[in-house]
Amino acid sequence: MTQTTHSPDAHAHQALGVVRCPFCGALTGADLNAGAPSCSGCGKPVLIDRPMPVSDDDFHRIVRESKLPVLVDFYADWCGPCRMMAPVLDDMAREYKGRLQILKLDTDRFPEVSAGLGIRGIPTMIAFKDGQEAARIVGAAPKAMLLDQLKDVLK
């Protein structure tokens, strides 16, 4: 009988994060490099190549448990500069899939987290690394400026 051993780094290549299923709402731990993970609740695929909406209820768990850096867009639907940022963040979600998890939190619908983090204007993007705030960008910004602000977070 052959015994298989795994080195401590066996799963280091996995981009582990927590995602919300858009079908049933369950939170699922997932390897964000492995294509579309299946939901642990309903089994349907969860698309991870786009920003994921979050709420006051799941924000802290997702940020705390993600092994990837997390960029959170604090926005409101009525905000013109927020709408300008949406395609930039969509592009970044596709381009940095498996390296950066992008979340969206509607400050009108879910004000608790926003207040706790001192969000005073929108759009505000906050990057978290290892569950801690690592960068904050206030106001609309071109992709190049965002990436420049995030270069240390993405290392």
TITOR-942265 format. One line per 5 residues: for each residue y negated, z negated, x of N, C-alpha, C. Coordinates in nm, 2 decimals, decimal comma. Layout:
REM residues N
Y/Z/X/Y/Z/X/Y/Z/X  ...
REM end
This chain:
REM residues 155
0,12/0,00/0,09/0,00/0,00/0,00/-0,12/0,00/0,09  -0,21/0,09/0,06/-0,34/0,10/0,14/-0,45/0,02/0,07  -0,51/-0,06/0,15/-0,63/-0,14/0,10/-0,75/-0,07/0,13  -0,84/-0,05/0,04/-0,97/0,01/0,06/-1,07/-0,09/0,07  -1,15/-0,08/0,18/-1,27/-0,18/0,19/-1,39/-0,10/0,18
-1,49/-0,16/0,13/-1,62/-0,10/0,12/-1,72/-0,17/0,21  -1,80/-0,09/0,28/-1,90/-0,16/0,36/-2,01/-0,21/0,27  -2,09/-0,31/0,32/-2,20/-0,36/0,24/-2,30/-0,25/0,20  -2,30/-0,14/0,27/-2,40/-0,03/0,24/-2,34/0,08/0,16  -2,22/0,05/0,10/-2,15/0,15/0,02/-2,23/0,20/-0,10
-2,32/0,12/-0,15/-2,40/0,16/-0,27/-2,55/0,18/-0,23  -2,58/0,18/-0,10/-2,72/0,19/-0,06/-2,78/0,32/-0,11  -2,70/0,42/-0,12/-2,76/0,55/-0,16/-2,79/0,56/-0,31  -2,75/0,46/-0,39/-2,77/0,46/-0,53/-2,92/0,42/-0,56  -2,98/0,48/-0,65/-3,11/0,45/-0,69/-3,10/0,37/-0,82
-3,08/0,24/-0,81/-3,05/0,16/-0,93/-3,17/0,12/-1,00  -3,17/0,15/-1,13/-3,29/0,11/-1,22/-3,24/0,08/-1,36  -3,33/0,04/-1,44/-3,30/0,01/-1,58/-3,37/0,11/-1,67  -3,30/0,17/-1,76/-3,36/0,27/-1,85/-3,34/0,23/-2,00  -3,43/0,27/-2,08/-3,41/0,25/-2,23/-3,36/0,38/-2,29
-3,26/0,36/-2,37/-3,21/0,48/-2,45/-3,30/0,52/-2,56  -3,34/0,64/-2,56/-3,43/0,69/-2,67/-3,36/0,70/-2,81  -3,23/0,69/-2,81/-3,16/0,70/-2,93/-3,13/0,57/-3,00  -3,08/0,47/-2,92/-3,05/0,34/-2,98/-3,14/0,23/-2,93  -3,21/0,25/-2,83/-3,30/0,15/-2,78/-3,24/0,05/-2,68
-3,11/0,07/-2,65/-3,05/-0,03/-2,55/-3,10/-0,01/-2,41  -3,11/-0,11/-2,34/-3,14/-0,11/-2,19/-3,01/-0,09/-2,12  -3,01/0,00/-2,02/-2,89/0,04/-1,95/-2,92/0,04/-1,80  -2,84/-0,03/-1,72/-2,85/-0,01/-1,57/-2,80/0,12/-1,54  -2,87/0,19/-1,44/-2,82/0,33/-1,41/-2,86/0,36/-1,27
-2,77/0,45/-1,21/-2,80/0,52/-1,09/-2,89/0,63/-1,12  -3,02/0,63/-1,08/-3,12/0,73/-1,11/-3,11/0,85/-1,03  -3,01/0,86/-0,94/-2,98/0,98/-0,86/-2,87/1,06/-0,92  -2,80/1,00/-1,02/-2,67/1,06/-1,07/-2,69/1,14/-1,19  -2,79/1,22/-1,20/-2,81/1,30/-1,32/-2,85/1,21/-1,44
-2,81/1,25/-1,56/-2,85/1,17/-1,68/-2,74/1,07/-1,70  -2,78/0,94/-1,68/-2,68/0,83/-1,71/-2,65/0,82/-1,86  -2,53/0,77/-1,89/-2,49/0,75/-2,03/-2,54/0,61/-2,07  -2,59/0,60/-2,20/-2,63/0,48/-2,25/-2,51/0,38/-2,27  -2,53/0,26/-2,23/-2,42/0,16/-2,25/-2,40/0,12/-2,40
-2,50/0,15/-2,48/-2,50/0,12/-2,62/-2,43/0,23/-2,71  -2,48/0,35/-2,70/-2,43/0,46/-2,78/-2,36/0,57/-2,71  -2,37/0,57/-2,58/-2,30/0,67/-2,50/-2,37/0,80/-2,48  -2,49/0,81/-2,54/-2,56/0,94/-2,53/-2,63/0,94/-2,39  -2,66/1,07/-2,34/-2,73/1,08/-2,21/-2,87/1,03/-2,22
-2,92/0,96/-2,12/-3,06/0,92/-2,11/-3,13/1,00/-2,00  -3,23/1,08/-2,04/-3,30/1,17/-1,95/-3,39/1,08/-1,86  -3,38/1,10/-1,73/-3,46/1,01/-1,64/-3,56/1,09/-1,56  -3,58/1,22/-1,59/-3,67/1,30/-1,52/-3,81/1,31/-1,58  -3,84/1,21/-1,66/-3,97/1,20/-1,73/-4,01/1,05/-1,73
-4,14/1,03/-1,75/-4,18/0,89/-1,77/-4,11/0,82/-1,89  -4,08/0,70/-1,88/-4,01/0,63/-1,98/-4,10/0,53/-2,05  -4,11/0,53/-2,18/-4,19/0,44/-2,25/-4,13/0,30/-2,25  -4,21/0,19/-2,23/-4,17/0,06/-2,23/-4,26/-0,03/-2,32  -4,21/-0,15/-2,35/-4,29/-0,24/-2,43/-4,31/-0,37/-2,36
-4,38/-0,46/-2,43/-4,40/-0,60/-2,38/-4,26/-0,66/-2,36  -4,16/-0,63/-2,45/-4,03/-0,70/-2,44/-3,95/-0,66/-2,32  -3,96/-0,53/-2,28/-3,86/-0,49/-2,17/-3,93/-0,46/-2,04  -4,06/-0,47/-2,03/-4,14/-0,43/-1,91/-4,09/-0,52/-1,79  -4,09/-0,65/-1,80/-4,06/-0,74/-1,69/-3,92/-0,72/-1,64
-3,83/-0,70/-1,73/-3,69/-0,68/-1,69/-3,67/-0,56/-1,61  -3,73/-0,45/-1,66/-3,72/-0,32/-1,59/-3,78/-0,32/-1,45  -3,90/-0,38/-1,44/-3,97/-0,38/-1,31/-3,90/-0,48/-1,22  -3,85/-0,59/-1,27/-3,78/-0,69/-1,18/-3,64/-0,63/-1,13  -3,57/-0,56/-1,22/-3,43/-0,52/-1,18/-3,42/-0,39/-1,11
-3,53/-0,31/-1,11/-3,52/-0,18/-1,05/-3,52/-0,19/-0,90  -3,43/-0,12/-0,84/-3,42/-0,12/-0,69/-3,51/-0,01/-0,63  -3,57/0,07/-0,72/-3,67/0,17/-0,68/-3,81/0,12/-0,70  -3,90/0,18/-0,63/-4,04/0,15/-0,67/-4,07/0,19/-0,81  -4,15/0,12/-0,88/-4,18/0,16/-1,02/-4,33/0,18/-1,04
-4,37/0,29/-1,10/-4,51/0,32/-1,12/-4,53/0,31/-1,27  -4,62/0,22/-1,32/-4,64/0,20/-1,46/-4,78/0,26/-1,49  -4,78/0,35/-1,59/-4,91/0,40/-1,65/-4,94/0,32/-1,77  -5,05/0,25/-1,76/-5,11/0,18/-1,88/-5,21/0,27/-1,94  -5,18/0,30/-2,07/-5,26/0,41/-2,13/-5,28/0,38/-2,28
-5,35/0,46/-2,35/-5,36/0,46/-2,50/-5,37/0,61/-2,54  -5,32/0,63/-2,66/-5,31/0,77/-2,71/-5,45/0,83/-2,73  -5,55/0,75/-2,77/-5,68/0,80/-2,79/-5,76/0,83/-2,67  -5,72/0,79/-2,55/-5,79/0,80/-2,43/-5,78/0,94/-2,36  -5,89/1,01/-2,35/-5,89/1,14/-2,29/-5,84/1,14/-2,15
-5,90/1,05/-2,06/-5,85/1,05/-1,92/-5,70/1,02/-1,91  -5,65/0,94/-2,00/-5,50/0,91/-2,01/-5,42/1,03/-2,04  -5,47/1,11/-2,13/-5,40/1,24/-2,17/-5,41/1,33/-2,05  -5,51/1,33/-1,97/-5,52/1,42/-1,85/-5,42/1,38/-1,75  -5,38/1,25/-1,74/-5,29/1,20/-1,64/-5,14/1,23/-1,68
-5,12/1,25/-1,81/-4,98/1,27/-1,86/-4,90/1,38/-1,78  -4,96/1,50/-1,77/-4,89/1,61/-1,70/-4,87/1,58/-1,55  -4,96/1,51/-1,49/-4,95/1,47/-1,35/-4,83/1,37/-1,34  -4,82/1,28/-1,42/-4,71/1,18/-1,42/-4,57/1,25/-1,46  -4,58/1,34/-1,55/-4,46/1,42/-1,58/-4,40/1,49/-1,46
-4,50/1,56/-1,38/-4,46/1,63/-1,26/-4,40/1,53/-1,16  -4,47/1,42/-1,14/-4,42/1,32/-1,04/-4,28/1,27/-1,08  -4,26/1,25/-1,21/-4,13/1,19/-1,25/-4,02/1,29/-1,22  -4,04/1,42/-1,23/-3,94/1,52/-1,20/-3,93/1,53/-1,04  -4,04/1,53/-0,97/-4,04/1,55/-0,83/-3,98/1,43/-0,76
-4,00/1,31/-0,81/-3,96/1,19/-0,74/-3,84/1,12/-0,81  -3,77/1,20/-0,89/-3,66/1,14/-0,96/-3,56/1,08/-0,85  -3,52/0,96/-0,88/-3,43/0,89/-0,78/-3,50/0,82/-0,67  -3,63/0,84/-0,66/-3,71/0,77/-0,56/-3,82/0,68/-0,62  -3,86/0,72/-0,74/-3,97/0,64/-0,81/-3,94/0,65/-0,96
-3,94/0,53/-1,02/-3,92/0,52/-1,16/-4,06/0,51/-1,23  -4,09/0,60/-1,32/-4,22/0,60/-1,38/-4,21/0,55/-1,53  -4,29/0,45/-1,56/-4,29/0,40/-1,70/-4,43/0,42/-1,76  -4,43/0,42/-1,89/-4,56/0,43/-1,97/-4,57/0,31/-2,06  -4,68/0,24/-2,06/-4,70/0,12/-2,15/-4,83/0,15/-2,23
-4,81/0,16/-2,36/-4,93/0,18/-2,45/-5,00/0,05/-2,47  -5,12/0,04/-2,42/-5,19/-0,09/-2,42/-5,24/-0,13/-2,56  -5,25/-0,04/-2,65/-5,28/-0,07/-2,79/-5,16/-0,14/-2,86  -5,05/-0,08/-2,84/-4,93/-0,13/-2,91/-4,87/-0,25/-2,85  -4,89/-0,26/-2,71/-4,82/-0,37/-2,64/-4,93/-0,43/-2,54
-5,01/-0,52/-2,60/-5,12/-0,57/-2,52/-5,09/-0,69/-2,43  -4,97/-0,75/-2,45/-4,94/-0,88/-2,38/-4,93/-0,86/-2,23  -4,85/-0,76/-2,19/-4,83/-0,73/-2,04/-4,97/-0,69/-1,98  -5,04/-0,60/-2,05/-5,17/-0,55/-2,00/-5,26/-0,67/-1,98  -5,27/-0,76/-2,07/-5,36/-0,87/-2,05/-5,32/-0,96/-1,94
-5,19/-0,98/-1,93/-5,13/-1,06/-1,82/-5,16/-1,00/-1,68  -5,17/-0,87/-1,67/-5,19/-0,81/-1,54/-5,34/-0,78/-1,52  -5,42/-0,82/-1,61/-5,57/-0,80/-1,59/-5,61/-0,65/-1,61  -5,55/-0,58/-1,69/-5,59/-0,44/-1,71/-5,72/-0,44/-1,79  -5,82/-0,39/-1,73/-5,96/-0,39/-1,79/-6,00/-0,25/-1,83
-5,94/-0,15/-1,78/-5,97/-0,01/-1,82/-5,85/0,08/-1,81  -5,85/0,19/-1,88/-5,74/0,28/-1,88/-5,79/0,42/-1,85  -5,71/0,50/-1,79/-5,57/0,47/-1,74/-5,58/0,38/-1,62  -5,48/0,29/-1,61/-5,45/0,22/-1,49/-5,31/0,24/-1,45  -5,28/0,27/-1,33/-5,15/0,29/-1,28/-5,12/0,18/-1,18
-5,01/0,10/-1,20/-4,98/0,00/-1,11/-4,84/0,03/-1,05  -4,83/0,03/-0,92/-4,70/0,05/-0,85/-4,64/-0,09/-0,82  -4,51/-0,10/-0,85/-4,44/-0,23/-0,81/-4,33/-0,19/-0,72  -4,31/-0,28/-0,62/-4,20/-0,26/-0,52/-4,13/-0,40/-0,51  -4,00/-0,40/-0,53/-3,93/-0,53/-0,53/-3,99/-0,62/-0,63
-4,03/-0,57/-0,75/-4,08/-0,65/-0,86/-4,22/-0,70/-0,84  -4,29/-0,67/-0,73/-4,42/-0,72/-0,70/-4,52/-0,60/-0,70  -4,65/-0,63/-0,75/-4,75/-0,53/-0,74/-4,78/-0,49/-0,60  -4,77/-0,36/-0,58/-4,79/-0,30/-0,44/-4,92/-0,21/-0,43  -4,96/-0,15/-0,55/-5,08/-0,06/-0,55/-5,13/-0,06/-0,69
-5,26/-0,04/-0,70/-5,32/-0,02/-0,83/-5,43/0,09/-0,82  -5,42/0,18/-0,92/-5,51/0,29/-0,93/-5,58/0,29/-1,07  -5,71/0,28/-1,07/-5,78/0,27/-1,20/-5,85/0,40/-1,22  -5,83/0,46/-1,34/-5,90/0,58/-1,37/-5,81/0,70/-1,34  -5,85/0,81/-1,40/-5,78/0,94/-1,38/-5,79/0,98/-1,23
-5,68/1,03/-1,18/-5,68/1,07/-1,04/-5,59/1,19/-1,02  -5,63/1,28/-0,93/-5,54/1,40/-0,90/-5,41/1,35/-0,84  -5,31/1,43/-0,85/-5,18/1,40/-0,79/-5,19/1,36/-0,65  -5,26/1,44/-0,57/-5,27/1,41/-0,42/-5,33/1,27/-0,40  -5,43/1,23/-0,48/-5,48/1,10/-0,46/-5,38/0,99/-0,49
-5,31/1,01/-0,60/-5,21/0,92/-0,64/-5,10/0,90/-0,53  -5,05/1,01/-0,48/-4,95/1,01/-0,38/-5,00/0,94/-0,25  -5,13/0,96/-0,22/-5,19/0,90/-0,10/-5,19/0,75/-0,12  -5,22/0,70/-0,24/-5,22/0,56/-0,27/-5,08/0,50/-0,28  -4,98/0,58/-0,30/-4,85/0,54/-0,31/-4,76/0,56/-0,19
-4,82/0,61/-0,08/-4,74/0,64/0,04/-4,66/0,52/0,09  -4,72/0,40/0,10/-4,65/0,29/0,15/-4,54/0,24/0,05  -4,57/0,26/-0,08/-4,47/0,22/-0,18/-4,35/0,31/-0,17  -4,37/0,44/-0,14/-4,26/0,54/-0,14/-4,18/0,54/-0,01  -4,22/0,46/0,08/-4,14/0,45/0,21/-4,00/0,40/0,19
REM end
